[in-house]
Amino acid sequence: MMEEARGLLLTAPFELQRVRKLASADQARDLQSRAARTVFPQWDAPVSALEMARQRQRLSLGDYGLDGFLGGGLLTRGLIEISGESATGKTQLCIQLCLSVQLPVEFGGLGGAAVYVSTEGAFATRRLQQIQAAFQQRYDFLNMDMMDAVYVEHALTLDDLDVLLQLRLPKVMFI
């Protein structure tokens, strides 16, 4: 039952409509909503962007200036794309977020884990170790090994990225 529900969530609504011989895409989306309630019973209903903003669940960037500019940090429960010119600190910011997300809520984190999707070849492992060492010094009283909850995935082509987003990430994130 649970495996079938997960499969429904990974299938496009138009494909569900065709395979299940449903009358409309709305019926397919309704089927996916019911499957989502089975897989994620803690979710009452889909949450709009406005509702997420009202809930104010945010992840601190670890910098008071940036957190203030963003209204307390980055909104959670969604995808965030970090883009910009070369050497502007994108990797640094993403690695810092991968570590910050692990912190307890009272320290601006979410008590969770992170998946870093590398699209440019080799991951900056050495940089992760350097930033992690600084986090360990800053939060040494928490006794956490922050390298355990950073998962690195590589997607060098659009096909790799599609497989990652459609098949591999849902397994890493929800199982």
Backbone as JSON, one array per atom type, in Angstrom:
{
  "sequence": "MMEEARGLLLTAPFELQRVRKLASADQARDLQSRAARTVFPQWDAPVSALEMARQRQRLSLGDYGLDGFLGGGLLTRGLIEISGESATGKTQLCIQLCLSVQLPVEFGGLGGAAVYVSTEGAFATRRLQQIQAAFQQRYDFLNMDMMDAVYVEHALTLDDLDVLLQLRLPKVMFI",
  "N": [[0.82, -1.2, 0.0], [1.83, 1.34, 0.94], [4.06, 1.54, -0.75], [2.83, 1.63, -3.25], [1.45, 4.05, -3.0], [3.62, 5.83, -2.83], [4.62, 5.48, -5.4], [2.55, 6.63, -6.9], [2.91, 9.3, -6.23], [5.25, 9.88, -7.53], [4.62, 9.96, -10.17], [3.64, 11.71, -13.06], [0.71, 13.81, -13.23], [-0.73, 13.77, -15.73], [0.14, 11.35, -16.77], [-0.81, 9.54, -14.88], [-3.53, 9.93, -15.33], [-3.78, 8.85, -17.89], [-2.85, 6.13, -17.58], [-4.44, 5.13, -15.46], [-6.87, 5.52, -16.57], [-8.46, 7.8, -16.03], [-10.97, 10.37, -15.87], [-10.23, 13.05, -15.86], [-7.53, 15.46, -15.37], [-7.79, 16.6, -12.91], [-8.9, 14.55, -11.37], [-6.7, 12.88, -11.26], [-4.89, 14.47, -9.82], [-6.32, 14.59, -7.41], [-6.16, 11.91, -6.66], [-3.4, 11.77, -6.22], [-3.24, 13.54, -4.06], [-4.58, 12.1, -2.07], [-2.82, 9.95, -1.9], [-0.56, 11.28, -0.95], [-1.41, 11.97, 1.62], [-1.4, 9.46, 2.74], [1.31, 8.69, 2.62], [2.53, 10.83, 3.9], [1.32, 11.4, 6.66], [1.43, 13.44, 8.52], [1.02, 15.77, 7.21], [-1.58, 17.89, 6.7], [-2.78, 19.18, 4.52], [-1.95, 20.43, 1.23], [0.34, 23.19, 1.27], [0.22, 26.61, 0.7], [2.36, 29.16, -0.79], [1.94, 31.6, 0.44], [0.84, 30.77, 2.89], [3.04, 29.37, 3.91], [4.77, 31.5, 4.32], [3.38, 32.81, 6.31], [3.58, 30.92, 8.35], [6.17, 31.15, 9.1], [8.4, 29.45, 9.3], [11.72, 29.19, 9.18], [15.11, 28.95, 7.98], [18.1, 29.75, 9.42], [20.8, 31.62, 8.06], [23.06, 31.9, 9.43], [24.15, 34.35, 9.65], [23.64, 37.49, 10.87], [23.02, 39.83, 9.41], [22.29, 38.9, 6.79], [20.19, 37.18, 7.52], [18.41, 39.06, 8.62], [17.84, 40.62, 6.35], [16.47, 38.74, 4.85], [14.2, 38.37, 6.32], [14.46, 36.74, 8.55], [15.69, 34.46, 7.71], [15.96, 31.71, 5.34], [12.98, 30.61, 3.78], [11.42, 27.5, 4.45], [10.44, 24.19, 3.24], [10.43, 23.89, 0.39], [11.98, 24.28, -2.85], [15.08, 25.86, -3.34], [16.87, 27.87, -5.41], [20.19, 28.69, -5.88], [22.0, 31.02, -7.5], [24.43, 32.7, -9.58], [27.23, 34.81, -10.48], [30.53, 33.5, -11.14], [32.63, 32.69, -8.39], [31.31, 34.13, -6.34], [30.48, 33.24, -3.9], [28.56, 31.24, -3.78], [28.89, 28.42, -3.41], [30.04, 28.4, -0.87], [27.91, 29.51, 0.65], [25.92, 27.55, 0.24], [27.1, 25.25, 1.36], [27.34, 26.13, 3.98], [24.61, 26.32, 4.61], [23.95, 23.63, 4.45], [25.12, 22.7, 6.75], [23.99, 24.36, 8.73], [21.29, 23.61, 8.72], [21.21, 21.35, 10.24], [21.44, 22.1, 12.84], [19.87, 22.46, 16.09], [16.51, 23.76, 16.46], [16.39, 25.93, 18.23], [18.8, 27.15, 17.77], [18.62, 28.25, 15.3], [18.51, 26.33, 13.33], [17.07, 23.36, 11.77], [17.14, 20.89, 12.79], [17.69, 18.81, 11.02], [18.69, 17.21, 7.93], [20.74, 17.49, 4.94], [20.73, 17.62, 1.36], [23.08, 18.03, -1.02], [23.26, 19.09, -4.22], [25.43, 18.67, -6.71], [26.37, 20.19, -9.65], [28.54, 20.71, -11.14], [30.73, 18.99, -11.51], [33.41, 17.85, -9.53], [32.78, 17.78, -6.04], [33.21, 20.25, -3.48], [34.82, 19.07, -1.25], [36.95, 19.55, 0.53], [36.48, 22.21, 1.23], [34.02, 21.93, 2.52], [34.88, 20.48, 4.77], [36.49, 22.42, 6.01], [34.62, 24.46, 6.65], [32.93, 23.01, 8.24], [34.62, 22.45, 10.38], [34.83, 25.0, 11.53], [32.16, 25.33, 12.31], [32.02, 23.26, 14.19], [33.7, 24.3, 16.19], [32.27, 26.58, 16.92], [29.84, 25.52, 17.82], [30.53, 23.56, 19.69], [29.56, 22.57, 22.08], [27.31, 21.12, 21.45], [27.97, 18.59, 20.66], [27.93, 17.25, 18.07], [28.34, 15.39, 15.04], [28.7, 16.85, 12.23], [29.12, 16.11, 9.63], [27.84, 13.78, 9.06], [25.21, 14.16, 8.2], [25.09, 15.35, 5.7], [24.41, 14.89, 2.46], [25.73, 14.18, -0.65], [25.02, 14.59, -4.01], [25.54, 14.01, -7.47], [24.95, 15.61, -10.53], [25.53, 15.85, -13.67], [24.5, 16.22, -16.18], [21.46, 17.2, -17.9], [19.79, 14.99, -18.07], [20.82, 13.4, -15.98], [20.14, 15.07, -13.83], [17.35, 15.04, -14.03], [16.78, 12.31, -13.47], [17.76, 12.25, -10.87], [16.08, 14.13, -9.52], [13.54, 13.02, -9.98], [13.64, 10.31, -9.21], [15.79, 9.47, -7.39], [16.16, 11.43, -5.29], [13.57, 11.58, -3.98], [13.6, 9.08, -2.67], [15.8, 9.31, -0.94], [14.98, 11.43, 0.65], [12.47, 10.75, 1.8], [12.32, 8.19, 2.8]],
  "CA": [[0.0, 0.0, 0.0], [2.69, 2.5, 1.04], [4.89, 1.6, -1.96], [1.95, 2.08, -4.34], [1.2, 5.47, -2.77], [4.84, 6.55, -3.22], [4.66, 5.44, -6.86], [1.6, 7.62, -7.4], [3.49, 10.63, -6.03], [6.37, 10.06, -8.46], [4.09, 9.9, -11.52], [3.01, 12.96, -13.5], [-0.75, 13.68, -13.27], [-1.23, 13.37, -17.05], [0.45, 9.94, -16.93], [-1.8, 8.83, -14.05], [-4.81, 10.01, -16.02], [-3.74, 7.9, -19.01], [-2.68, 4.76, -17.11], [-5.58, 4.74, -14.63], [-8.08, 5.81, -17.35], [-9.25, 8.77, -15.29], [-11.69, 11.3, -16.75], [-9.61, 14.38, -15.91], [-6.3, 15.67, -14.62], [-8.21, 16.88, -11.53], [-9.02, 13.26, -10.68], [-5.34, 12.4, -11.02], [-4.35, 15.26, -8.7], [-7.02, 14.14, -6.21], [-5.56, 10.62, -6.31], [-2.09, 12.07, -5.64], [-3.46, 14.15, -2.74], [-4.88, 11.01, -1.14], [-1.57, 9.2, -1.71], [0.31, 12.1, -0.1], [-1.88, 11.84, 3.01], [-0.98, 8.13, 3.2], [2.76, 8.69, 2.78], [2.88, 11.9, 4.84], [0.12, 11.66, 7.47], [1.59, 14.65, 9.31], [0.6, 16.91, 6.39], [-3.03, 17.94, 6.58], [-3.14, 19.6, 3.17], [-0.88, 21.21, 0.6], [0.51, 24.51, 1.86], [0.54, 27.63, -0.3], [3.52, 29.99, -0.47], [1.49, 32.6, 1.4], [0.71, 30.11, 4.18], [4.39, 29.11, 4.4], [5.3, 32.77, 4.83], [2.71, 33.07, 7.58], [4.08, 29.99, 9.36], [7.46, 31.72, 9.49], [9.45, 28.48, 9.55], [12.86, 29.66, 8.4], [16.44, 28.43, 8.29], [19.09, 30.81, 9.56], [22.02, 31.5, 7.27], [24.18, 32.04, 10.35], [24.65, 35.72, 9.53], [22.54, 38.35, 11.29], [22.67, 40.75, 8.33], [21.54, 38.17, 5.76], [18.93, 36.72, 8.11], [17.53, 40.22, 8.71], [17.42, 40.98, 4.98], [15.52, 37.71, 4.39], [13.08, 38.25, 7.24], [14.7, 35.7, 9.55], [16.36, 33.32, 7.09], [15.31, 31.16, 4.16], [11.76, 29.84, 3.99], [11.59, 26.07, 4.24], [9.4, 23.46, 2.51], [10.46, 24.21, -1.02], [13.29, 24.27, -3.49], [15.71, 27.17, -3.44], [17.98, 27.86, -6.37], [21.22, 29.69, -5.63], [22.72, 31.23, -8.76], [25.19, 33.94, -9.65], [28.52, 34.8, -11.16], [31.59, 32.68, -10.58], [33.4, 33.21, -7.24], [30.53, 35.08, -5.53], [30.18, 32.64, -2.61], [27.43, 30.31, -3.85], [29.26, 27.15, -2.78], [30.2, 28.7, 0.56], [26.58, 29.66, 1.22], [25.22, 26.26, 0.22], [27.72, 24.38, 2.36], [26.94, 26.66, 5.29], [23.22, 25.93, 4.81], [23.95, 22.18, 4.71], [25.48, 22.51, 8.16], [23.02, 25.07, 9.56], [20.02, 22.88, 8.78], [21.35, 20.29, 11.24], [21.39, 22.67, 14.19], [18.55, 22.47, 16.71], [15.68, 24.91, 16.13], [16.74, 27.06, 19.09], [20.02, 27.79, 17.25], [18.34, 28.69, 13.94], [18.47, 25.2, 12.4], [15.82, 22.61, 11.68], [17.38, 19.55, 13.31], [17.52, 17.9, 9.89], [19.82, 16.83, 7.1], [20.75, 18.22, 3.67], [21.22, 17.0, 0.13], [23.77, 19.01, -1.86], [23.29, 18.61, -5.61], [26.56, 19.25, -7.42], [26.18, 20.14, -11.1], [29.76, 21.19, -11.79], [31.86, 18.07, -11.36], [33.83, 17.46, -8.19], [32.25, 18.53, -4.92], [34.25, 20.93, -2.7], [34.92, 18.34, 0.02], [37.88, 20.23, 1.42], [35.8, 23.41, 1.73], [33.04, 21.44, 3.5], [35.61, 20.13, 6.0], [36.92, 23.67, 6.64], [33.46, 25.14, 7.22], [32.45, 22.14, 9.31], [35.52, 22.66, 11.53], [34.42, 26.26, 12.15], [30.89, 25.05, 12.99], [32.32, 22.44, 15.37], [34.22, 25.18, 17.23], [31.21, 27.49, 17.35], [28.77, 24.77, 18.48], [31.15, 22.36, 20.26], [28.76, 22.08, 23.2], [26.23, 20.28, 20.96], [28.5, 17.25, 20.43], [27.36, 16.73, 16.82], [29.21, 15.18, 13.88], [27.88, 17.49, 11.2], [29.38, 15.54, 8.31], [26.97, 12.62, 8.88], [23.89, 14.49, 7.65], [25.22, 16.05, 4.42], [24.44, 13.91, 1.38], [26.14, 14.83, -1.89], [24.59, 13.93, -5.24], [26.1, 14.65, -8.66], [24.1, 15.63, -11.73], [26.34, 16.61, -14.62], [23.71, 16.49, -17.39], [20.03, 17.37, -17.62], [19.24, 13.65, -17.83], [21.22, 13.04, -14.61], [19.34, 15.88, -12.92], [15.98, 14.53, -14.09], [16.74, 11.05, -12.7], [17.98, 12.6, -9.47], [14.89, 14.77, -8.97], [12.36, 12.18, -10.1], [13.75, 8.98, -8.62], [16.7, 9.25, -6.26], [15.91, 12.32, -4.15], [12.43, 11.17, -3.14], [13.99, 7.95, -1.83], [16.69, 9.8, 0.11], [14.29, 12.38, 1.53], [11.24, 10.32, 2.43], [12.31, 6.79, 3.25]],
  "C": [[0.87, 1.26, 0.0], [3.54, 2.66, -0.23], [4.07, 2.08, -3.16], [1.67, 3.57, -4.22], [2.42, 6.3, -3.17], [4.96, 6.59, -4.74], [3.72, 6.46, -7.49], [2.17, 9.04, -7.3], [4.61, 10.92, -7.03], [5.92, 10.05, -9.93], [3.4, 11.22, -11.86], [1.5, 12.78, -13.59], [-1.28, 13.23, -14.63], [-0.97, 11.89, -17.31], [-0.5, 9.09, -16.09], [-3.16, 8.8, -14.74], [-4.87, 8.98, -17.14], [-3.73, 6.46, -18.51], [-3.9, 4.27, -16.33], [-6.93, 4.99, -15.32], [-9.04, 6.72, -16.58], [-9.85, 9.79, -16.25], [-10.99, 12.65, -16.89], [-8.31, 14.41, -15.12], [-6.63, 15.99, -13.16], [-8.36, 15.6, -10.73], [-7.64, 12.69, -10.35], [-4.71, 13.15, -9.85], [-5.03, 14.88, -7.38], [-6.44, 12.81, -5.72], [-4.19, 10.84, -5.66], [-2.23, 12.71, -4.26], [-3.76, 13.08, -1.7], [-3.64, 10.17, -0.86], [-0.63, 9.97, -0.79], [-0.11, 12.01, 1.36], [-1.52, 10.48, 3.59], [0.51, 8.12, 3.53], [3.19, 9.68, 3.86], [1.68, 12.26, 5.71], [0.22, 12.94, 8.3], [1.18, 15.89, 8.53], [-0.9, 16.87, 6.24], [-3.46, 18.25, 5.15], [-1.95, 20.3, 2.55], [-0.85, 22.62, 1.18], [0.92, 25.49, 0.78], [1.77, 28.42, 0.14], [3.14, 31.05, 0.56], [1.38, 31.99, 2.8], [2.09, 29.79, 4.76], [4.99, 30.38, 4.99], [4.67, 33.11, 6.18], [3.23, 32.16, 8.7], [5.45, 30.4, 9.88], [8.52, 30.68, 9.83], [10.61, 28.82, 8.61], [14.15, 29.01, 8.89], [17.41, 29.59, 8.31], [20.28, 30.55, 8.64], [23.26, 31.62, 8.16], [24.8, 33.41, 10.3], [23.49, 36.66, 9.84], [22.08, 39.3, 10.18], [21.84, 40.08, 7.25], [20.2, 37.69, 6.29], [17.93, 37.88, 8.21], [16.98, 40.63, 7.35], [16.36, 40.01, 4.47], [14.35, 37.5, 5.35], [13.24, 37.13, 8.25], [15.4, 34.47, 8.99], [15.6, 32.86, 5.86], [14.04, 30.4, 4.54], [12.03, 28.38, 3.68], [10.42, 25.52, 3.45], [9.32, 23.9, 1.06], [11.86, 24.08, -1.57], [13.8, 25.7, -3.57], [16.86, 27.03, -4.4], [18.91, 29.01, -6.03], [22.0, 29.84, -6.93], [23.45, 32.56, -8.71], [26.49, 33.75, -10.38], [29.51, 33.89, -10.42], [32.28, 33.43, -9.43], [32.65, 34.26, -6.43], [30.1, 34.49, -4.19], [29.01, 31.68, -2.61], [27.73, 29.0, -3.14], [29.4, 27.33, -1.28], [28.84, 28.78, 1.24], [25.85, 28.32, 1.3], [25.79, 25.28, 1.24], [27.34, 24.84, 3.76], [25.5, 26.27, 5.6], [23.11, 24.43, 5.11], [24.29, 21.87, 6.16], [24.46, 23.17, 9.09], [21.73, 24.31, 9.75], [20.05, 21.81, 9.87], [21.23, 20.81, 12.67], [19.99, 22.54, 14.78], [17.82, 23.78, 16.4], [16.08, 26.13, 16.96], [18.03, 27.77, 18.66], [19.85, 28.19, 15.78], [18.3, 27.58, 12.91], [17.1, 24.55, 12.36], [15.96, 21.2, 12.25], [17.27, 18.49, 12.24], [18.81, 17.54, 9.2], [19.71, 17.6, 5.78], [21.24, 17.34, 2.54], [21.81, 18.13, -0.71], [23.86, 18.41, -3.26], [24.38, 19.38, -6.34], [26.36, 19.08, -8.92], [27.44, 20.53, -11.86], [30.95, 20.27, -11.58], [32.14, 17.78, -9.9], [33.25, 18.38, -7.13], [33.41, 19.09, -4.1], [34.37, 20.31, -1.3], [35.82, 19.05, 1.01], [37.24, 21.48, 2.04], [34.75, 23.02, 2.77], [33.74, 21.13, 4.82], [36.05, 21.39, 6.75], [35.75, 24.37, 7.34], [32.91, 24.33, 8.39], [33.32, 22.3, 10.56], [35.15, 23.94, 12.27], [33.09, 26.09, 12.9], [31.13, 24.26, 14.26], [32.84, 23.31, 16.51], [33.1, 26.06, 17.8], [30.15, 26.77, 18.19], [29.32, 23.5, 19.14], [30.35, 21.76, 21.4], [27.61, 21.17, 22.74], [26.67, 18.84, 20.72], [27.87, 16.58, 19.21], [28.46, 16.47, 15.81], [28.43, 15.66, 12.67], [28.15, 16.96, 9.8], [28.43, 14.37, 8.01], [25.67, 12.93, 8.16], [23.97, 15.39, 6.42], [25.4, 15.0, 3.34], [24.74, 14.65, 0.08], [25.71, 13.97, -3.07], [25.18, 14.71, -6.41], [25.12, 14.52, -9.82], [24.8, 16.5, -12.76], [25.6, 16.93, -15.91], [22.26, 16.7, -16.98], [19.36, 16.03, -17.36], [19.57, 13.18, -16.41], [20.36, 13.78, -13.59], [17.9, 15.4, -12.87], [15.84, 13.25, -13.28], [16.88, 11.34, -11.21], [16.7, 13.16, -8.85], [13.68, 13.85, -8.96], [12.45, 10.89, -9.27], [14.59, 8.91, -7.35], [16.4, 10.15, -5.07], [14.69, 11.94, -3.33], [12.77, 9.99, -2.22], [14.87, 8.4, -0.67], [15.91, 10.63, 1.12], [13.15, 11.76, 2.34], [11.23, 8.89, 2.92], [13.14, 6.65, 4.49]]
}
